[in-house]
Structures are given as structure tokens and as C-alpha cells.
Amino acid sequence: MVRSATADRLGQIFDSLRAPGALIELGIVVLCLALAWLLVRAIASRVQHDGSIWLGRRGVDGVLFPVLALLFAVAGEWILGDAVPRAVFRLAVPVLMSLVLIRLTVRVLQQAFPKSQMMRVVERSVSWIAWIGAVLWITGVLPLAMAELDAITWKVGSVKLSVGSVIEAIFNTSIVLVLTLWISQVLEQRLLKGAGDNLSVRKMASNLLRSLLLFVGLVLALSAAGIDLTALGVLGGAIGVGLGFGLQKLAANYVSGFVILAERSVRIGDMVTVDGFAGRITDINTRYTVIRALDGRESIVPNEMMIVQRVENSSLADARVALSTVVQVGYETDVEALMPKLVAAVAAVPRVLADPGPAVTLSAFASDGLELTIGFWIDDPHNGAGNVRSAVNLALLRTLNAEGVEIPFPQRVVRQVGDAAAD
């Protein structure tokens, strides 16, 4: 039966393609594609579109091109009406719809999960499903197959389900979730654009917005699938019990993440030390915080740890950080004349602040010489402390060499006691 219907449908399509009006349809479809291409190129030349969902990287590899081509094709089909038999449009419209679906799904998932290794598999799966669906629709197999699948039913409690309804539910859910991810991604980019000092607050708002949109999208998808939402009360109770017992740490991390973002005790860009790991906060998610050390290592810290443990924040109220280094000079050195010269040498180092300026103190009478402690301030700890301390030490060494001051090395006096017995 299906094979006979498919053969009849293909025969009708081939007969329509051989009709004289098919050339008119083909010309209109080509014109629609050309108009869409020219319009997309014109828009891409005027706006920034690097990797955007609408325009992609090259303009025509985004969602906008197949959407415009589909709209032009539908408009052309409507204008023609019944003037010519529809053959080319029966092929072009499903193909363009499949291309829109593929482009939209792939671009949205790439934006939402840019580092996921599963995206290649998802892209291929979506492409195969969309093209197979287009072929089945063109050949007339899809409506017949869905009718047969709707005949296969079973009952889950008081709900009657069929294979066809499950497939439609999965399709509708996927479309709604993709659109929800797209909307949340656009709103998140607008919120984080030009955030400045309010980056943490806007990050919290974007996380809340994405969670809310995903929840609303899931509810709409379940409603479209015909699932009774009152049954979610039992599911919500089960989730609450699970959060109370098995997922309490996960729930604590999520709540801690929103608390951190709300009270701004730590912010993106702060230099912090947590559990002995020092670095700069590069991202604050709802479950964890990413800290990047100056040597490139990254630490993923659960947000609960940022709440319950002591966190050293070098940038909370003031980004300035005090550093120090120590040098020894001989006891015969005129320390009072040397100190201003050392202060001037340290002040000339580019990253050392002039206010508060560097200072030199006589900190100890060491066994080998006089110990001088040089203190100075910097306001960019995220650029590292070891490099600026090295620059200060080099400046001190050049000054000591220019002044003829030697750095004493450890000296020991050895006394040789003669053999008393031999005397």
C-alpha cells in the first residue's frame, strides 16, 4: 500500500515536472534564491555578524538566508495560484523548510554549547533527520507512515499514547527548547554587552532568565505534547525529596551561586585565594566558580566553598596590593644616604605606584649585614607579582652597584686550636 502510494506520488511529481509550467516555477524559485542571497549579502555587509545565528560567519550560512528564500518561495507560490501546476514548489518548499530547521538547530546549539564535543554528532543527526523527513514528505510517505504509527497505541495510567504522538511530542519539544535557547542566548548577550562593573549582577540576571525561559519552554513543550501538567505535582514532590536528601550539595551550590552574584562579595575579575589556590575569577556560574591562576591553571570551585570557607579577596574594596622584597648591605654602609636612592630606583619601575609610594626601612641587624625591607604597591595583581618583584630587585641591584655598595655574603671565622698534648 505504501509502496503503491509512493509510486503514484512520484509519478505525479515527474509528470508535473515535465509540464511547461514547471519552467516558470523553476525560474521563480531561482529568482527567490537570488533575491534572498542579495538581501543577505547587503545586510551582512552593514552589520557585525561573526558567528551570529542569523548571518553565521559568511552571511549566507546563517538562518536568515533559508528563511528569506522560504518566504519568497511561499509568496511566489501564492501569487501563481492555480495558473500552473505546482511541481517545483512541492520540492522547493520542503527542502527550504528542512534547511531552516537544520540551520536554526545547529546555530543555536553552537551558541549555547560552544565547547561541547557532542555538537558534531547532533549536527549530523539533525541534518539526516531533516533531510529524510523532507524526502518522506515529498514522496507522500510521511503522512501515511504517521497514520500507521498513530494506530499503534498503549495506555500509561489514564493516558492513551501512540507511537505517532510520541514522535510528534519529541519533535515539538525539540523545536520549543531550541527556540527557548535561542531567545535566552540573545537576551543574555544583550544583558552582558557593556556590563562593566555590573557584570556579576547581569550574569545573575542572565542565569535566572535562562532558567526561567527553559522552564517555561519545557512546560509549553509538554502541553503541546498533550501531557497533563497536573501530573508534574508528583514529579515536583519527588524532586523536592531528592534535593533534600541526595542532591543537597548540588542545591546548596546553586543557591550559593545566586547568593554570590547577588551580594557581589566576589566578582568576575577579582584576585582571590581559595583553599590555597590563588588566581583571578574568570566566570561565576550557578553551580561553580572558575579561578584562573597566573600560570594558566584553572580551578573549578563549588560555590558552597566560596560561602562557607575563608576567601582572600585582593580586589574587593581596593585593587591595590602591597609587595615587599629584602636586601642586605654591609655594616659599614651609610644607610641614611642610601635609602632615598633605593626609593627613587623602585619608584622608577613602571608598575610600582607613586601613591602610596615605595618605602625602605631598616628592618633587622642580621648576622651578615644590615637588612633593608623595601615595600611598594601595585594596582594590577592580575598581571602577576613575581615579574614586578624581579624588576624591583634588578633596579635595587643596579643602584647598589652604582653606589659601590656590596651585598654581604655569609662569613664564618674558623679558629684552629693546636694540639695541647703535643706541646
Phi, psi and omega in degrees: 000310179296320180294321180293317179295321179295318179296318178297319181294316179296323178296319177296320180295315181295321178296321179292325180292335179275353180286153180300328181292344180296327178296323178295315178299316180299318178297320180293320179296315177299319178297320177298316178296319180294317178297317178297318180296314180296318181293320179294318178297321179295319179291319182295331180284348184249346183233158176280123188222026184296104177075015181287162181289319184288317188247350179065211180263330183247008179092304184273355180261016176260195183278334187296321184298307179293331178294313178296317179298320178295316179297317178295321180293317178296319178296319178295321178295321179292322180293319180295320181063229180259020181294322179227153176296139182274113179233305181293321180295328176297334177270320187289316185297311177298323179296316179293324176296319178296320179295321176298314181298317181295310182298316182297312182296314183294314182294318180295316180293325176295323178288320183284325182230074186292336184253009183282133178281346181279351184295327178296318178294318180295319179300313181294320180296314179297319180297313180296316181296317182294315182291322177296319177297322178295317179296316179295325178290318181295318183281352180083007181282326186299311179299320179294318180295319179293324177296320178292321180291330177292338180284342179270106186234161172204166183246135173241098187069238178261002183261132177260123183242158174223163179297320179297318180293325177295318178296317177297321179296317179297318180295313180296319179297317180297316180297315181296318180292322177296315178296322178295316177299321180297311181297316180295324178294317179296315180294324179294318178297321179291325179291319184275350181289123180063037185291317180066232182288342182266023184298318182294318180296317180292327176296318177297317180296320180292322178295316178296319181294318179295316179298317180295316181294320178295321178295314179297318178298320178295319179297316179296320179295319178294323177295318178295332179280354179084019180272133180290118184287344177294338177289345179288346177298318177295318179296320178296321177296320178296319179295320178299318177296319180295320177294327182288332184248292187278334185246028184292324177294317179297316178296321179296321179293320179294314179296319179297324178298316179291327177294316179298315181292329183282314184274347175059038175292325169230146184229161176297127182105346180288147172267118185228163173231119182231122178054041178081359180256119182252139178178190183254134179288120181256339180199144175235109178262176181290338182250330185213164178240136181260123179243125181251121179284167182290340178269009176098347179289146179238139179241129176262107187256123175301141185297332178298325179295327179290343181264315189268342181255165178285129180240123176271116182247114180276356186232015186294300180261330184210134181280352182286139182230136179268132176235165180209159174215160187234139176219150178246143175232163182291159181292339180277358183285141174280089187295321183297326177280333183281327186303312179300327179291323177292321177298317179294322180294319180291321181296337180280349177291132190304317187275354180281132183284148175274337179220109357287141183279171179290159180216147178239130180232148173275102191267336184196153171261093185280169182291334183252350181173185179276129183264121179251131177253124181253117178252143180207165184239148172228158179240013179227062182298339179293344177273000176104150179254331182294322182290320179288327176294322176296319179296322177294316179298321177295320178296320177296318181296319178296321180294316179297320178294320180293328180272358180072025180266126180267143174273117185292145174253160182301131179236141179228140178262124181251121178256130180261120180263126182290164181282105182298326181294325182289328178292000000 
